[in-house]
Amino acid sequence: MDSILIRGNGPLHGSVPIAGAKNACLTLMPATLLTDQPLTLTNTPRLSDIRTMTQLLQSLGAEVAGLNAGTVLALSSHDVTSQRADYDIVRKMRASILVLGPLVARFGQAEVSLPGGCAIGARPVDLHLRALESMGATMDLRDGYVHARAPAGGLRGAVIEFPFVSVGATENALMAATLARGTTVLRNAAREPEIVDLARCLRAMGARIQGEGTPTIEIEGVTTLGGATHRIVTDRIELGTYMLAPAICGGQVELLGGRIDLVAAFCEKLDQAGVSVTQTDRGLTVARRNGRVRAVDVVTEPFPGFPTDLQAQMMALLCTAEGVSRLEERIFENRFMHAPELARMGARIDVQGGIATVTGVERLRGAPVMATDLRASVSLILAALAAEGETLVSRVYHLDRGYERVEEKLRACGAQIERVTRA
Ligand code: UD1
């Protein structure tokens, strides 16, 4: 199992290319199931989660080919042979549930295992199921599988009001609605850039969609969708993560492909903490202004609020800030598993329910630590970059789900970081 070894050493200088968004790619790939025509995705990230989605689609009979060193995916669902998403694949990744809407919409039926994924709270899929039920589908939960069936004549357009914002449920409903009869209105829909990206791709495939990026999305169903070529939006979470590297270590780093509008709420907090962010022609340049960063309070919220997927990384920064910060996690329960690991490096963090209070210390110290989930793993790497001495982060398979070539990207900025492979 691989580990990552980091020796904390001073300021970082350089540039980091930011990949296409993992979470956009994970919803764009199942969109292939909506059509028998080819779908080509460019700017795809090379990650284990993408390989898992590839396996899942292939198990249904779809063709998925990685081109151009894996940065282009050519997908075809011309010869889909199965509508069953097996437990063995689904348990590896929660986003597998995103095949449900497209399968029911095009084939009238699906059997999808209930998902697993990161251990960050209960994470049910009731909203996904309810949205499809509103469109006339029947849902039967048996043997750990959702057995879904569309009514005779296919899914029907419906008005669906989500009780709270869910990215995945919005994506499933949006995809299903493109092939439903009549108009679907999604209220209290997620506004994440990944939803906007999905809507753009679906529109290029012939879907009729309005309002993406706002809380109300209107979809007028069509009978068939065609093929398209779509470039995936920049990964705002990878972007935010690397923005924190110079914030924690000092120095100046340019994030190629970065856009402020993708991370506006996060930039506001960085500014309050004493970190400047500038938009350039090529991306974003980030530099710590002077001295230690200052404590700030953070509350995670659906987009355009502060993203839960940057909470762990932000906590790493605040561990060395001057003063006391308060981080409130409102999206996922149990998403502070990085806190005890950061404490092993000398951080002072008190977790009470969904609130973590962080008292900044001048310096963290290297220690052996363990990654507990995807974002937690990278928060430990960020903390280690600024810590005194050596840190060995184990269980980095979590990291490989969402970050490509992390050692290479950080080394290019002067970090001392290497992967240690043990048989
Ligand atoms: C997506 C992202 C994930 C991110 C999250 C929130 C992907 C592949 N993953 O996850 O990285 O952290 O958005 O920005 O895009 N919920 C229910 N019932 C449901 C669905 C969700 O109760 O049917 C709850 C969840 O447990 C959670 C909240 O709603 O507390 C938000 O979850 P959701 O937005 O659905 O997250 P995901 O789409 O799973």
Residues whose N, C-alpha, C, O or C-beta is under 5 A from the ligand:
A	BS01	UD1	N23 L26 A95 A122 R123 P124 V125 D126 L127 H128 V165 S166 V167 G168 A169 T308 D309 I331 F332
